[in-house]
Amino acid sequence: MREVVHNFNKIAIACLGPKWAGGRPRRISPDDEAYIVETAKARPEKLGWPFTRWSVRKLADHLARYSPRRIVVSRERLRGILAKHGVTFERAKTEKEPKDPEREQKLDRIDEVMTKYPERAFAFDEPGPLAVHPVGGCCWA
C-alpha cells in the first residue's frame, strides 16, 4: 500500500492505471493468416482432398497435419480469422432464369388472367413426383 501512495505522490492518478504485460506472443502471424485465408478460398479437390467444400474442422486438420506450411490453430481461432477476412463456407443460393423462349408471352398471359379474374385462386406450379407409400410420421387414412 505504501508503494501505491508513493507512486501516487510522484505521478498522480496515472499510477492507478493497470500496466498490462501483453500476454504471450501471438503464434499466428499476419503471413500465416494470409495463408489460412488463401487455403480456405482454394477448393479442397485442388489440394488432393476427396470433398468439394471445406468445413472448419477439416480446414484446421489440413493446416495442422497435411499443409506444406504447418499451422496449428484452434477451431474458434480459425473461425475468427475467417470471419475477419469475410470467408464463409455457406453456400450461396442463386436464382436461375429459365431458358424458355416463350417466357414473356406466358407471363403476360398470367398477368391478363390474374387481372381479369381477381376473385379466383390459381396455381401455376407442378408438383414433384408423388409416391404412394407410407412415410415415417404419416399413416394411411
Residue, then its C-alpha position, 0 to 999 in steps of 0.5 A: m500500500r505504501e508503494v501505491v501512495h508513493n507512486f501516487n505522490k510522484i505521478a498522480i492518478a496515472c499510477l492507478g492505471p493497470k500496466w498490462a504485460g501483453g500476454r504471450p506472443r501471438r503464434i499466428s502471424p499476419d503471413d500465416e493468416a494470409y495463408i489460412v485465408e488463401t487455403a480456405k478460398a482454394r477448393p479442397e479437390k485442388l489440394g488432393w482432398p476427396f470433398t468439394r467444400w471445406s468445413v472448419r474442422k477439416l480446414a484446421d486438420h489440413l493446416a495442422r497435419y497435411s499443409p506444406r506450411r504447418i499451422v496449428v490453430s484452434r477451431e474458434r481461432l480459425r473461425g475468427i480469422l475467417a470471419k475477419h477476412g469475410v470467408t464463409f463456407e455457406r453456400a450461396k443460393t442463386e436464382k436461375e432464369p429459365k431458358d424458355p423462349e416463350r417466357e414473356q408471352k406466358l407471363d403476360r398471359i398470367d398477368e391478363v388472367m390474374t387481372k381479369y379474374p381477381e376473385r379466383a385462386f390459381a396455381f401455376d406450379e407442378p408438383g414433384p413426383l408423388a409416391v404412394h407409400p407410407v412415410g415415417g410420421c404419416c399413416w394411411a387414412 
